[in-house]
Amino acid sequence: MGAAVFFGCAGIAFGPALALVLLTVAAEPLRVIILVAGAFFWLVSLLLASLIWFISVHLSDQGNARLQYGLLIFGAAVSVLLQEAFRFAYYKLLKKADEGLATISEDGRSPISLKQMAYVSGLSFGIISGVFSVINILADSIGPGIVGIHGDSPYYFITSAFLTMAVVLLHTFWGVIFFDACEKRRYWCLGLVVISHLVTSGLTFLNPWYVASLVPIYIITFCMGIWAFFTAGGSFHNILKCLSCKQEDDSRVMMYSALQVPFED
């Protein structure tokens, strides 16, 4: 039973992310490098947030339960702000890298667009964030015991898996929107990304009332997904074309006169 819960929850949490990596990232070495570097940036932000929270806890009254709960919320908010700060730093780094790649290329164009960098960096933030948020839960799922035997919710593992999947997708969408906002200097978009990230993190404190946290988070995920889709250049025409599985007829006429071999006498 433990192994079934482990693999089932792991598949739910990281199945979409694994599919995206295999289909859109793994075949391009440059994208793999961006993916790994993005995970490193997120880890540094987590390290700084952990240090701030650790120092705050040890400088406070550890016997005050209400104060410690407030510091936990404070630590989550600081972690979100640091993640977005390091996302901006990663944008700056990738922007410089994009200019350098364009300089050394033969045609003066970068082999990867900034939108593709935004997508891969967001995916990297999401994957590493999901790993750190659910790895202990998955480890506990293998151990002995039955969830809910003391009256707690029996849906702890499954809801944690769906929450992790939403966070992975959200980071991917936030990455696309964030980079585009930085490129076009749309500061209100940056503000909305940060606010939605703070709200998503704050909603997790409603657990174990999972309906109150999971439903709003998936609503935010759906809205951010639509926003990221149109930001990346998507349109309703592309959706209808994809659903119909029809290819547009090529009405262009190729000229062969210059390629014809002269007739022999």
Rosetta constraint file for C-alpha pairs under 8 A:
AtomPair CA 1 CA 5 HARMONIC 6.28 0.50
AtomPair CA 2 CA 6 HARMONIC 6.11 0.50
AtomPair CA 2 CA 141 HARMONIC 5.64 0.50
AtomPair CA 2 CA 142 HARMONIC 4.31 0.50
AtomPair CA 2 CA 143 HARMONIC 6.60 0.50
AtomPair CA 2 CA 144 HARMONIC 7.55 0.50
AtomPair CA 3 CA 7 HARMONIC 6.14 0.50
AtomPair CA 3 CA 141 HARMONIC 7.67 0.50
AtomPair CA 3 CA 142 HARMONIC 5.79 0.50
AtomPair CA 4 CA 8 HARMONIC 5.82 0.50
AtomPair CA 5 CA 9 HARMONIC 5.88 0.50
AtomPair CA 5 CA 141 HARMONIC 6.39 0.50
AtomPair CA 5 CA 142 HARMONIC 7.49 0.50
AtomPair CA 5 CA 157 HARMONIC 7.64 0.50
AtomPair CA 6 CA 10 HARMONIC 6.01 0.50
AtomPair CA 6 CA 138 HARMONIC 5.63 0.50
AtomPair CA 6 CA 139 HARMONIC 7.66 0.50
AtomPair CA 6 CA 141 HARMONIC 5.78 0.50
AtomPair CA 6 CA 142 HARMONIC 6.25 0.50
AtomPair CA 7 CA 11 HARMONIC 5.93 0.50
AtomPair CA 8 CA 12 HARMONIC 6.31 0.50
AtomPair CA 9 CA 13 HARMONIC 6.02 0.50
AtomPair CA 9 CA 138 HARMONIC 7.41 0.50
AtomPair CA 9 CA 157 HARMONIC 6.79 0.50
AtomPair CA 9 CA 158 HARMONIC 6.02 0.50
AtomPair CA 9 CA 161 HARMONIC 5.20 0.50
AtomPair CA 10 CA 14 HARMONIC 5.90 0.50
AtomPair CA 10 CA 15 HARMONIC 7.38 0.50
AtomPair CA 10 CA 138 HARMONIC 7.28 0.50
AtomPair CA 10 CA 161 HARMONIC 6.88 0.50
AtomPair CA 11 CA 15 HARMONIC 4.73 0.50
AtomPair CA 12 CA 16 HARMONIC 7.70 0.50
AtomPair CA 12 CA 161 HARMONIC 5.84 0.50
AtomPair CA 12 CA 162 HARMONIC 6.42 0.50
AtomPair CA 12 CA 165 HARMONIC 6.73 0.50
AtomPair CA 13 CA 130 HARMONIC 7.64 0.50
AtomPair CA 13 CA 161 HARMONIC 4.63 0.50
AtomPair CA 13 CA 162 HARMONIC 5.94 0.50
AtomPair CA 13 CA 163 HARMONIC 7.60 0.50
AtomPair CA 13 CA 164 HARMONIC 5.31 0.50
AtomPair CA 13 CA 165 HARMONIC 4.40 0.50
AtomPair CA 14 CA 18 HARMONIC 5.91 0.50
AtomPair CA 14 CA 127 HARMONIC 7.63 0.50
AtomPair CA 14 CA 130 HARMONIC 7.93 0.50
AtomPair CA 14 CA 164 HARMONIC 7.86 0.50
AtomPair CA 14 CA 165 HARMONIC 6.30 0.50
AtomPair CA 14 CA 168 HARMONIC 7.98 0.50
AtomPair CA 15 CA 19 HARMONIC 6.23 0.50
AtomPair CA 16 CA 20 HARMONIC 6.20 0.50
AtomPair CA 16 CA 165 HARMONIC 7.56 0.50
AtomPair CA 17 CA 21 HARMONIC 6.18 0.50
AtomPair CA 17 CA 123 HARMONIC 7.46 0.50
AtomPair CA 17 CA 127 HARMONIC 6.89 0.50
AtomPair CA 17 CA 165 HARMONIC 7.98 0.50
AtomPair CA 17 CA 168 HARMONIC 7.09 0.50
AtomPair CA 17 CA 169 HARMONIC 7.70 0.50
AtomPair CA 18 CA 22 HARMONIC 6.15 0.50
AtomPair CA 19 CA 23 HARMONIC 6.00 0.50
AtomPair CA 20 CA 24 HARMONIC 5.61 0.50
AtomPair CA 20 CA 25 HARMONIC 7.12 0.50
AtomPair CA 21 CA 25 HARMONIC 4.80 0.50
AtomPair CA 21 CA 26 HARMONIC 5.80 0.50
AtomPair CA 22 CA 26 HARMONIC 5.13 0.50
AtomPair CA 22 CA 27 HARMONIC 7.44 0.50
AtomPair CA 23 CA 27 HARMONIC 7.63 0.50
AtomPair CA 24 CA 28 HARMONIC 7.96 0.50
AtomPair CA 25 CA 29 HARMONIC 7.89 0.50
AtomPair CA 25 CA 31 HARMONIC 5.54 0.50
AtomPair CA 25 CA 32 HARMONIC 6.07 0.50
AtomPair CA 25 CA 120 HARMONIC 7.39 0.50
AtomPair CA 26 CA 31 HARMONIC 7.41 0.50
AtomPair CA 26 CA 32 HARMONIC 6.21 0.50
AtomPair CA 28 CA 32 HARMONIC 6.46 0.50
AtomPair CA 29 CA 33 HARMONIC 6.34 0.50
AtomPair CA 30 CA 34 HARMONIC 6.39 0.50
AtomPair CA 31 CA 35 HARMONIC 6.08 0.50
AtomPair CA 31 CA 117 HARMONIC 7.45 0.50
AtomPair CA 31 CA 120 HARMONIC 6.63 0.50
AtomPair CA 32 CA 36 HARMONIC 6.27 0.50
AtomPair CA 33 CA 37 HARMONIC 6.09 0.50
AtomPair CA 34 CA 38 HARMONIC 5.98 0.50
AtomPair CA 34 CA 117 HARMONIC 7.20 0.50
AtomPair CA 34 CA 120 HARMONIC 6.69 0.50
AtomPair CA 34 CA 121 HARMONIC 6.37 0.50
AtomPair CA 35 CA 39 HARMONIC 6.43 0.50
AtomPair CA 35 CA 120 HARMONIC 5.80 0.50
AtomPair CA 35 CA 121 HARMONIC 5.77 0.50
AtomPair CA 35 CA 123 HARMONIC 7.32 0.50
AtomPair CA 35 CA 124 HARMONIC 4.96 0.50
AtomPair CA 36 CA 40 HARMONIC 6.45 0.50
AtomPair CA 36 CA 124 HARMONIC 6.92 0.50
AtomPair CA 37 CA 41 HARMONIC 6.43 0.50
AtomPair CA 38 CA 42 HARMONIC 6.39 0.50
AtomPair CA 38 CA 90 HARMONIC 7.19 0.50
AtomPair CA 38 CA 121 HARMONIC 5.29 0.50
AtomPair CA 38 CA 122 HARMONIC 7.80 0.50
AtomPair CA 38 CA 124 HARMONIC 5.43 0.50
AtomPair CA 38 CA 125 HARMONIC 6.11 0.50
AtomPair CA 39 CA 43 HARMONIC 6.22 0.50
AtomPair CA 39 CA 124 HARMONIC 5.28 0.50
AtomPair CA 39 CA 125 HARMONIC 5.62 0.50
AtomPair CA 39 CA 127 HARMONIC 7.86 0.50
AtomPair CA 39 CA 128 HARMONIC 5.82 0.50
AtomPair CA 40 CA 44 HARMONIC 6.34 0.50
AtomPair CA 41 CA 45 HARMONIC 6.47 0.50
AtomPair CA 41 CA 86 HARMONIC 6.28 0.50
AtomPair CA 41 CA 87 HARMONIC 7.64 0.50
AtomPair CA 41 CA 90 HARMONIC 7.18 0.50
AtomPair CA 42 CA 46 HARMONIC 6.26 0.50
AtomPair CA 42 CA 83 HARMONIC 6.27 0.50
AtomPair CA 42 CA 86 HARMONIC 6.96 0.50
AtomPair CA 42 CA 87 HARMONIC 7.88 0.50
AtomPair CA 42 CA 125 HARMONIC 5.98 0.50
AtomPair CA 42 CA 128 HARMONIC 7.37 0.50
AtomPair CA 42 CA 129 HARMONIC 7.61 0.50
AtomPair CA 43 CA 47 HARMONIC 6.17 0.50
AtomPair CA 43 CA 128 HARMONIC 7.82 0.50
AtomPair CA 44 CA 48 HARMONIC 6.35 0.50
AtomPair CA 45 CA 49 HARMONIC 6.19 0.50
AtomPair CA 45 CA 79 HARMONIC 7.01 0.50
AtomPair CA 45 CA 82 HARMONIC 5.49 0.50
AtomPair CA 45 CA 83 HARMONIC 5.54 0.50
AtomPair CA 45 CA 86 HARMONIC 6.51 0.50
AtomPair CA 46 CA 50 HARMONIC 6.01 0.50
AtomPair CA 46 CA 79 HARMONIC 6.43 0.50
AtomPair CA 46 CA 82 HARMONIC 7.76 0.50
AtomPair CA 46 CA 83 HARMONIC 7.49 0.50
AtomPair CA 47 CA 51 HARMONIC 6.25 0.50
AtomPair CA 48 CA 52 HARMONIC 6.30 0.50
AtomPair CA 48 CA 82 HARMONIC 7.86 0.50
AtomPair CA 49 CA 53 HARMONIC 6.19 0.50
AtomPair CA 49 CA 75 HARMONIC 6.67 0.50
AtomPair CA 49 CA 78 HARMONIC 6.16 0.50
AtomPair CA 49 CA 79 HARMONIC 5.00 0.50
AtomPair CA 49 CA 82 HARMONIC 7.02 0.50
AtomPair CA 50 CA 54 HARMONIC 5.91 0.50
AtomPair CA 50 CA 75 HARMONIC 7.57 0.50
AtomPair CA 50 CA 79 HARMONIC 7.88 0.50
AtomPair CA 51 CA 55 HARMONIC 6.08 0.50
AtomPair CA 52 CA 56 HARMONIC 6.12 0.50
AtomPair CA 52 CA 75 HARMONIC 7.36 0.50
AtomPair CA 53 CA 57 HARMONIC 6.15 0.50
AtomPair CA 53 CA 71 HARMONIC 7.20 0.50
AtomPair CA 53 CA 72 HARMONIC 7.52 0.50
AtomPair CA 53 CA 74 HARMONIC 7.84 0.50
AtomPair CA 53 CA 75 HARMONIC 5.25 0.50
AtomPair CA 54 CA 58 HARMONIC 6.37 0.50
AtomPair CA 55 CA 59 HARMONIC 6.14 0.50
AtomPair CA 56 CA 60 HARMONIC 6.24 0.50
AtomPair CA 56 CA 71 HARMONIC 7.27 0.50
AtomPair CA 57 CA 61 HARMONIC 7.58 0.50
AtomPair CA 57 CA 62 HARMONIC 6.74 0.50
AtomPair CA 57 CA 68 HARMONIC 6.99 0.50
AtomPair CA 57 CA 71 HARMONIC 7.01 0.50
AtomPair CA 58 CA 62 HARMONIC 7.15 0.50
AtomPair CA 61 CA 67 HARMONIC 7.53 0.50
AtomPair CA 61 CA 68 HARMONIC 7.92 0.50
AtomPair CA 62 CA 67 HARMONIC 7.94 0.50
AtomPair CA 62 CA 68 HARMONIC 6.63 0.50
AtomPair CA 64 CA 68 HARMONIC 6.29 0.50
AtomPair CA 65 CA 69 HARMONIC 6.20 0.50
AtomPair CA 66 CA 70 HARMONIC 6.25 0.50
AtomPair CA 67 CA 71 HARMONIC 6.19 0.50
AtomPair CA 68 CA 72 HARMONIC 6.21 0.50
AtomPair CA 69 CA 73 HARMONIC 6.48 0.50
AtomPair CA 70 CA 74 HARMONIC 6.14 0.50
AtomPair CA 71 CA 75 HARMONIC 5.97 0.50
AtomPair CA 72 CA 76 HARMONIC 6.31 0.50
AtomPair CA 73 CA 77 HARMONIC 6.31 0.50
AtomPair CA 73 CA 202 HARMONIC 7.66 0.50
AtomPair CA 74 CA 78 HARMONIC 6.17 0.50
AtomPair CA 75 CA 79 HARMONIC 6.05 0.50
AtomPair CA 76 CA 80 HARMONIC 6.31 0.50
AtomPair CA 76 CA 201 HARMONIC 6.99 0.50
AtomPair CA 76 CA 202 HARMONIC 7.91 0.50
AtomPair CA 77 CA 81 HARMONIC 6.31 0.50
AtomPair CA 77 CA 198 HARMONIC 6.46 0.50
AtomPair CA 77 CA 201 HARMONIC 7.65 0.50
AtomPair CA 78 CA 82 HARMONIC 6.08 0.50
AtomPair CA 79 CA 83 HARMONIC 6.09 0.50
AtomPair CA 80 CA 84 HARMONIC 6.35 0.50
AtomPair CA 80 CA 194 HARMONIC 7.74 0.50
AtomPair CA 80 CA 197 HARMONIC 6.74 0.50
AtomPair CA 80 CA 198 HARMONIC 6.37 0.50
AtomPair CA 80 CA 201 HARMONIC 7.71 0.50
AtomPair CA 81 CA 85 HARMONIC 6.13 0.50
AtomPair CA 81 CA 194 HARMONIC 7.32 0.50
AtomPair CA 82 CA 86 HARMONIC 6.09 0.50
AtomPair CA 83 CA 87 HARMONIC 6.07 0.50
AtomPair CA 84 CA 88 HARMONIC 6.25 0.50
AtomPair CA 84 CA 194 HARMONIC 6.87 0.50
AtomPair CA 85 CA 89 HARMONIC 6.34 0.50
AtomPair CA 86 CA 90 HARMONIC 5.99 0.50
AtomPair CA 87 CA 91 HARMONIC 6.16 0.50
AtomPair CA 87 CA 175 HARMONIC 7.73 0.50
AtomPair CA 88 CA 92 HARMONIC 6.35 0.50
AtomPair CA 88 CA 179 HARMONIC 7.92 0.50
AtomPair CA 89 CA 93 HARMONIC 6.32 0.50
AtomPair CA 90 CA 94 HARMONIC 6.08 0.50
AtomPair CA 91 CA 95 HARMONIC 5.97 0.50
AtomPair CA 91 CA 118 HARMONIC 7.80 0.50
AtomPair CA 91 CA 179 HARMONIC 6.48 0.50
AtomPair CA 92 CA 96 HARMONIC 6.39 0.50
AtomPair CA 93 CA 97 HARMONIC 6.22 0.50
AtomPair CA 94 CA 98 HARMONIC 5.92 0.50
AtomPair CA 94 CA 114 HARMONIC 7.86 0.50
AtomPair CA 94 CA 117 HARMONIC 7.34 0.50
AtomPair CA 95 CA 99 HARMONIC 6.39 0.50
AtomPair CA 95 CA 114 HARMONIC 7.43 0.50
AtomPair CA 96 CA 100 HARMONIC 6.25 0.50
AtomPair CA 97 CA 101 HARMONIC 6.08 0.50
AtomPair CA 98 CA 102 HARMONIC 6.20 0.50
AtomPair CA 98 CA 110 HARMONIC 6.08 0.50
AtomPair CA 98 CA 112 HARMONIC 7.64 0.50
AtomPair CA 98 CA 113 HARMONIC 7.68 0.50
AtomPair CA 98 CA 114 HARMONIC 7.25 0.50
AtomPair CA 99 CA 103 HARMONIC 6.26 0.50
AtomPair CA 99 CA 110 HARMONIC 7.34 0.50
AtomPair CA 100 CA 104 HARMONIC 6.48 0.50
AtomPair CA 101 CA 105 HARMONIC 6.11 0.50
AtomPair CA 101 CA 109 HARMONIC 7.45 0.50
AtomPair CA 101 CA 110 HARMONIC 5.15 0.50
AtomPair CA 101 CA 111 HARMONIC 7.18 0.50
AtomPair CA 102 CA 107 HARMONIC 7.98 0.50
AtomPair CA 102 CA 108 HARMONIC 4.94 0.50
AtomPair CA 102 CA 109 HARMONIC 4.49 0.50
AtomPair CA 102 CA 110 HARMONIC 4.15 0.50
AtomPair CA 102 CA 111 HARMONIC 7.53 0.50
AtomPair CA 103 CA 108 HARMONIC 5.80 0.50
AtomPair CA 103 CA 109 HARMONIC 7.50 0.50
AtomPair CA 103 CA 110 HARMONIC 7.87 0.50
AtomPair CA 104 CA 108 HARMONIC 7.15 0.50
AtomPair CA 105 CA 109 HARMONIC 6.22 0.50
AtomPair CA 105 CA 110 HARMONIC 6.73 0.50
AtomPair CA 105 CA 111 HARMONIC 7.89 0.50
AtomPair CA 112 CA 116 HARMONIC 6.45 0.50
AtomPair CA 112 CA 117 HARMONIC 7.08 0.50
AtomPair CA 113 CA 117 HARMONIC 6.40 0.50
AtomPair CA 114 CA 118 HARMONIC 6.10 0.50
AtomPair CA 114 CA 179 HARMONIC 7.90 0.50
AtomPair CA 115 CA 119 HARMONIC 6.27 0.50
AtomPair CA 115 CA 176 HARMONIC 6.65 0.50
AtomPair CA 115 CA 179 HARMONIC 7.53 0.50
AtomPair CA 115 CA 180 HARMONIC 7.46 0.50
AtomPair CA 115 CA 232 HARMONIC 6.68 0.50
AtomPair CA 116 CA 120 HARMONIC 6.22 0.50
AtomPair CA 117 CA 121 HARMONIC 5.95 0.50
AtomPair CA 118 CA 122 HARMONIC 6.02 0.50
AtomPair CA 118 CA 175 HARMONIC 5.30 0.50
AtomPair CA 118 CA 176 HARMONIC 4.90 0.50
AtomPair CA 118 CA 178 HARMONIC 7.92 0.50
AtomPair CA 118 CA 179 HARMONIC 5.81 0.50
AtomPair CA 119 CA 123 HARMONIC 6.14 0.50
AtomPair CA 119 CA 172 HARMONIC 5.99 0.50
AtomPair CA 119 CA 173 HARMONIC 7.49 0.50
AtomPair CA 119 CA 175 HARMONIC 6.04 0.50
AtomPair CA 119 CA 176 HARMONIC 5.36 0.50
AtomPair CA 120 CA 124 HARMONIC 6.16 0.50
AtomPair CA 120 CA 172 HARMONIC 7.53 0.50
AtomPair CA 121 CA 125 HARMONIC 6.27 0.50
AtomPair CA 121 CA 172 HARMONIC 7.48 0.50
AtomPair CA 121 CA 175 HARMONIC 6.49 0.50
AtomPair CA 122 CA 126 HARMONIC 6.18 0.50
AtomPair CA 122 CA 171 HARMONIC 5.15 0.50
AtomPair CA 122 CA 172 HARMONIC 3.95 0.50
AtomPair CA 122 CA 173 HARMONIC 6.80 0.50
AtomPair CA 122 CA 174 HARMONIC 6.58 0.50
AtomPair CA 122 CA 175 HARMONIC 4.12 0.50
AtomPair CA 122 CA 176 HARMONIC 6.80 0.50
AtomPair CA 123 CA 127 HARMONIC 6.11 0.50
AtomPair CA 123 CA 168 HARMONIC 6.88 0.50
AtomPair CA 123 CA 169 HARMONIC 7.41 0.50
AtomPair CA 123 CA 171 HARMONIC 6.36 0.50
AtomPair CA 123 CA 172 HARMONIC 4.52 0.50
AtomPair CA 123 CA 175 HARMONIC 7.63 0.50
AtomPair CA 124 CA 128 HARMONIC 6.25 0.50
AtomPair CA 124 CA 172 HARMONIC 7.78 0.50
AtomPair CA 125 CA 129 HARMONIC 5.96 0.50
AtomPair CA 125 CA 168 HARMONIC 7.62 0.50
AtomPair CA 125 CA 171 HARMONIC 6.12 0.50
AtomPair CA 125 CA 172 HARMONIC 7.41 0.50
AtomPair CA 126 CA 130 HARMONIC 5.96 0.50
AtomPair CA 126 CA 167 HARMONIC 6.32 0.50
AtomPair CA 126 CA 168 HARMONIC 3.87 0.50
AtomPair CA 126 CA 169 HARMONIC 6.63 0.50
AtomPair CA 126 CA 170 HARMONIC 7.21 0.50
AtomPair CA 126 CA 171 HARMONIC 4.74 0.50
AtomPair CA 126 CA 172 HARMONIC 6.19 0.50
AtomPair CA 127 CA 131 HARMONIC 6.15 0.50
AtomPair CA 127 CA 168 HARMONIC 5.64 0.50
AtomPair CA 128 CA 132 HARMONIC 6.33 0.50
AtomPair CA 129 CA 133 HARMONIC 6.18 0.50
AtomPair CA 129 CA 167 HARMONIC 7.69 0.50
AtomPair CA 129 CA 168 HARMONIC 7.16 0.50
AtomPair CA 130 CA 134 HARMONIC 6.09 0.50
AtomPair CA 130 CA 164 HARMONIC 5.32 0.50
AtomPair CA 130 CA 165 HARMONIC 7.36 0.50
AtomPair CA 130 CA 167 HARMONIC 6.67 0.50
AtomPair CA 130 CA 168 HARMONIC 5.99 0.50
AtomPair CA 131 CA 135 HARMONIC 5.50 0.50
AtomPair CA 132 CA 136 HARMONIC 7.78 0.50
AtomPair CA 133 CA 164 HARMONIC 7.18 0.50
AtomPair CA 134 CA 138 HARMONIC 6.16 0.50
AtomPair CA 134 CA 160 HARMONIC 7.08 0.50
AtomPair CA 134 CA 161 HARMONIC 7.32 0.50
AtomPair CA 134 CA 164 HARMONIC 6.83 0.50
AtomPair CA 135 CA 139 HARMONIC 6.21 0.50
AtomPair CA 136 CA 140 HARMONIC 6.24 0.50
AtomPair CA 137 CA 141 HARMONIC 6.31 0.50
AtomPair CA 137 CA 157 HARMONIC 7.12 0.50
AtomPair CA 137 CA 160 HARMONIC 7.91 0.50
AtomPair CA 138 CA 142 HARMONIC 7.01 0.50
AtomPair CA 138 CA 157 HARMONIC 7.74 0.50
AtomPair CA 139 CA 143 HARMONIC 7.29 0.50
AtomPair CA 141 CA 157 HARMONIC 7.39 0.50
AtomPair CA 147 CA 152 HARMONIC 7.19 0.50
AtomPair CA 147 CA 153 HARMONIC 7.18 0.50
AtomPair CA 147 CA 154 HARMONIC 5.09 0.50
AtomPair CA 147 CA 155 HARMONIC 7.82 0.50
AtomPair CA 147 CA 156 HARMONIC 7.42 0.50
AtomPair CA 148 CA 152 HARMONIC 4.25 0.50
AtomPair CA 148 CA 153 HARMONIC 5.13 0.50
AtomPair CA 148 CA 154 HARMONIC 4.57 0.50
AtomPair CA 153 CA 208 HARMONIC 7.30 0.50
AtomPair CA 155 CA 159 HARMONIC 5.94 0.50
AtomPair CA 156 CA 160 HARMONIC 6.10 0.50
AtomPair CA 156 CA 208 HARMONIC 7.85 0.50
AtomPair CA 157 CA 161 HARMONIC 6.23 0.50
AtomPair CA 158 CA 162 HARMONIC 6.37 0.50
AtomPair CA 159 CA 163 HARMONIC 6.02 0.50
AtomPair CA 159 CA 210 HARMONIC 7.16 0.50
AtomPair CA 159 CA 214 HARMONIC 7.63 0.50
AtomPair CA 160 CA 164 HARMONIC 6.13 0.50
AtomPair CA 161 CA 165 HARMONIC 6.29 0.50
AtomPair CA 162 CA 166 HARMONIC 6.28 0.50
AtomPair CA 163 CA 167 HARMONIC 6.30 0.50
AtomPair CA 163 CA 214 HARMONIC 6.56 0.50
AtomPair CA 163 CA 217 HARMONIC 7.91 0.50
AtomPair CA 164 CA 168 HARMONIC 6.23 0.50
AtomPair CA 165 CA 169 HARMONIC 6.33 0.50
AtomPair CA 166 CA 170 HARMONIC 5.96 0.50
AtomPair CA 166 CA 217 HARMONIC 7.27 0.50
AtomPair CA 166 CA 218 HARMONIC 6.53 0.50
AtomPair CA 166 CA 221 HARMONIC 6.46 0.50
AtomPair CA 167 CA 171 HARMONIC 6.15 0.50
AtomPair CA 168 CA 172 HARMONIC 6.49 0.50
AtomPair CA 169 CA 173 HARMONIC 6.28 0.50
AtomPair CA 169 CA 221 HARMONIC 7.14 0.50
AtomPair CA 170 CA 174 HARMONIC 5.90 0.50
AtomPair CA 170 CA 221 HARMONIC 5.67 0.50
AtomPair CA 170 CA 224 HARMONIC 7.02 0.50
AtomPair CA 170 CA 225 HARMONIC 7.56 0.50
AtomPair CA 171 CA 175 HARMONIC 5.98 0.50
AtomPair CA 172 CA 176 HARMONIC 6.63 0.50
AtomPair CA 173 CA 177 HARMONIC 6.32 0.50
AtomPair CA 173 CA 224 HARMONIC 6.05 0.50
AtomPair CA 173 CA 225 HARMONIC 5.78 0.50
AtomPair CA 173 CA 227 HARMONIC 7.94 0.50
AtomPair CA 173 CA 228 HARMONIC 5.35 0.50
AtomPair CA 174 CA 178 HARMONIC 5.70 0.50
AtomPair CA 174 CA 193 HARMONIC 6.24 0.50
AtomPair CA 174 CA 224 HARMONIC 7.29 0.50
AtomPair CA 174 CA 228 HARMONIC 7.47 0.50
AtomPair CA 175 CA 179 HARMONIC 6.09 0.50
AtomPair CA 176 CA 180 HARMONIC 6.28 0.50
AtomPair CA 176 CA 228 HARMONIC 5.93 0.50
AtomPair CA 176 CA 231 HARMONIC 7.33 0.50
AtomPair CA 176 CA 232 HARMONIC 7.02 0.50
AtomPair CA 177 CA 181 HARMONIC 6.06 0.50
AtomPair CA 177 CA 189 HARMONIC 7.42 0.50
AtomPair CA 177 CA 190 HARMONIC 7.92 0.50
AtomPair CA 177 CA 193 HARMONIC 7.60 0.50
AtomPair CA 177 CA 227 HARMONIC 7.49 0.50
AtomPair CA 177 CA 228 HARMONIC 5.66 0.50
AtomPair CA 177 CA 231 HARMONIC 6.56 0.50
AtomPair CA 178 CA 182 HARMONIC 6.20 0.50
AtomPair CA 178 CA 189 HARMONIC 7.24 0.50
AtomPair CA 178 CA 190 HARMONIC 5.91 0.50
AtomPair CA 178 CA 193 HARMONIC 6.90 0.50
AtomPair CA 179 CA 183 HARMONIC 6.10 0.50
AtomPair CA 180 CA 184 HARMONIC 6.14 0.50
AtomPair CA 180 CA 231 HARMONIC 7.28 0.50
AtomPair CA 181 CA 185 HARMONIC 5.49 0.50
AtomPair CA 181 CA 186 HARMONIC 4.74 0.50
AtomPair CA 181 CA 187 HARMONIC 6.63 0.50
AtomPair CA 181 CA 189 HARMONIC 5.87 0.50
AtomPair CA 181 CA 190 HARMONIC 6.17 0.50
AtomPair CA 182 CA 186 HARMONIC 6.52 0.50
AtomPair CA 182 CA 187 HARMONIC 7.46 0.50
AtomPair CA 182 CA 190 HARMONIC 7.51 0.50
AtomPair CA 186 CA 190 HARMONIC 6.84 0.50
AtomPair CA 187 CA 191 HARMONIC 6.24 0.50
AtomPair CA 188 CA 192 HARMONIC 6.24 0.50
AtomPair CA 189 CA 193 HARMONIC 6.26 0.50
AtomPair CA 190 CA 194 HARMONIC 6.32 0.50
AtomPair CA 191 CA 195 HARMONIC 6.04 0.50
AtomPair CA 192 CA 196 HARMONIC 5.91 0.50
AtomPair CA 193 CA 197 HARMONIC 6.12 0.50
AtomPair CA 194 CA 198 HARMONIC 6.20 0.50
AtomPair CA 195 CA 199 HARMONIC 6.08 0.50
AtomPair CA 196 CA 200 HARMONIC 6.03 0.50
AtomPair CA 196 CA 220 HARMONIC 7.49 0.50
AtomPair CA 197 CA 201 HARMONIC 6.20 0.50
AtomPair CA 198 CA 202 HARMONIC 6.03 0.50
AtomPair CA 199 CA 203 HARMONIC 6.09 0.50
AtomPair CA 200 CA 204 HARMONIC 6.87 0.50
AtomPair CA 200 CA 217 HARMONIC 5.96 0.50
AtomPair CA 200 CA 220 HARMONIC 7.90 0.50
AtomPair CA 201 CA 205 HARMONIC 7.61 0.50
AtomPair CA 202 CA 206 HARMONIC 7.78 0.50
AtomPair CA 203 CA 207 HARMONIC 7.88 0.50
AtomPair CA 203 CA 212 HARMONIC 7.77 0.50
AtomPair CA 203 CA 213 HARMONIC 5.11 0.50
AtomPair CA 203 CA 216 HARMONIC 7.95 0.50
AtomPair CA 203 CA 217 HARMONIC 7.43 0.50
AtomPair CA 204 CA 213 HARMONIC 5.84 0.50
AtomPair CA 205 CA 213 HARMONIC 7.95 0.50
AtomPair CA 206 CA 210 HARMONIC 7.19 0.50
AtomPair CA 206 CA 212 HARMONIC 6.71 0.50
AtomPair CA 206 CA 213 HARMONIC 5.92 0.50
AtomPair CA 207 CA 212 HARMONIC 7.85 0.50
AtomPair CA 207 CA 213 HARMONIC 6.64 0.50
AtomPair CA 209 CA 213 HARMONIC 6.84 0.50
AtomPair CA 210 CA 214 HARMONIC 5.63 0.50
AtomPair CA 211 CA 215 HARMONIC 5.72 0.50
AtomPair CA 212 CA 216 HARMONIC 6.84 0.50
AtomPair CA 213 CA 217 HARMONIC 6.24 0.50
AtomPair CA 214 CA 218 HARMONIC 6.21 0.50
AtomPair CA 215 CA 219 HARMONIC 6.29 0.50
AtomPair CA 216 CA 220 HARMONIC 6.22 0.50
AtomPair CA 217 CA 221 HARMONIC 6.14 0.50
AtomPair CA 218 CA 222 HARMONIC 6.06 0.50
AtomPair CA 219 CA 223 HARMONIC 6.26 0.50
AtomPair CA 220 CA 224 HARMONIC 6.01 0.50
AtomPair CA 221 CA 225 HARMONIC 5.95 0.50
AtomPair CA 222 CA 226 HARMONIC 6.37 0.50
AtomPair CA 223 CA 227 HARMONIC 6.27 0.50
AtomPair CA 224 CA 228 HARMONIC 5.98 0.50
AtomPair CA 225 CA 229 HARMONIC 6.03 0.50
AtomPair CA 226 CA 230 HARMONIC 6.45 0.50
AtomPair CA 227 CA 231 HARMONIC 6.07 0.50
AtomPair CA 228 CA 232 HARMONIC 6.02 0.50
AtomPair CA 229 CA 233 HARMONIC 6.69 0.50
AtomPair CA 229 CA 234 HARMONIC 5.31 0.50
AtomPair CA 229 CA 235 HARMONIC 7.87 0.50
AtomPair CA 230 CA 234 HARMONIC 4.57 0.50
AtomPair CA 230 CA 235 HARMONIC 6.22 0.50
AtomPair CA 234 CA 238 HARMONIC 6.52 0.50
AtomPair CA 234 CA 239 HARMONIC 7.95 0.50
AtomPair CA 235 CA 239 HARMONIC 6.61 0.50
AtomPair CA 236 CA 240 HARMONIC 6.22 0.50
AtomPair CA 237 CA 241 HARMONIC 6.03 0.50
AtomPair CA 238 CA 242 HARMONIC 6.04 0.50
AtomPair CA 239 CA 243 HARMONIC 6.16 0.50
AtomPair CA 240 CA 244 HARMONIC 6.01 0.50
AtomPair CA 241 CA 245 HARMONIC 6.14 0.50
AtomPair CA 241 CA 246 HARMONIC 6.35 0.50
AtomPair CA 241 CA 247 HARMONIC 7.81 0.50
AtomPair CA 242 CA 246 HARMONIC 7.45 0.50
AtomPair CA 256 CA 260 HARMONIC 6.13 0.50
